[in-house]
Amino acid sequence: MTKKDFKNEPLTYTKETDYQWPLPATEENKMVHQLDDVTKESEIKANEILDIIEEISNDLTHEEKKVNKAMEVFSSNMELFTMLNNKFPDVHTFKIQLDNNYSALNDVNEILETLHSSGNSLASVIDIMQFQDIHRQKIERVINVMRALSNYMNNLLGSRTDDKTRVSSTRHVANNSGDKLLSNEDIELLLTQFHN
């Protein structure tokens, strides 16, 4: 395959595509740029989730108030029907209404427990979301270290000579006969000899 054959393929590192790595520094594959996007999107989504949780929590609080009012009505009804049932034991309607109010009060108590349980679950979700925020902060710390290293390396490797004025590097080193290219092993051996 030639270099042209890989242009439209996804860039996966293989022996045949090693000439393409590292990837060029485009907007799509700059590491810090990608991490910045991740932290920004993560924070936006976390805030959206927290807004939804707050809305649900407010709804639960509102419903709890309504349930408490209903409990007061049932309790008042039970006092009334208890008194009427005691005064008029032969009127079965008072006894039936008293039993119905007891049953309704039990149902309302179960609803209230469910509302409390849901509120506790939301509190747990908020605790979990705090871990997400900690992970976002860790990524931001990595970004800051990467940027500091990048700046340091740019300063360390900086030059007063403009790259456009430099002589281009040779693509290969010819051996003594001039007609045969050196292999990677030959180049490594040559560099080792220079160090000695």
Secondary structure, 3 states (H helix, E strand, C coil): CCHHHHCCCCCCCCCCCHHHCCCCCCCCCCHHHHHHHHHHHHHHHHHHHHHHHHHHHHHHHHHHHHHHHHHHHHHHHHHHHHHHHHHCCCCHHHHHHHHHHHHHHHHHHHHHHHHHHHHHHHHHHHHHHHHHHHHHHHHHHHHHHHHHHHHHHHHHCCCCCCHHHCCCCCCCCECCCCCCECCHHHHHHHHHHHHC
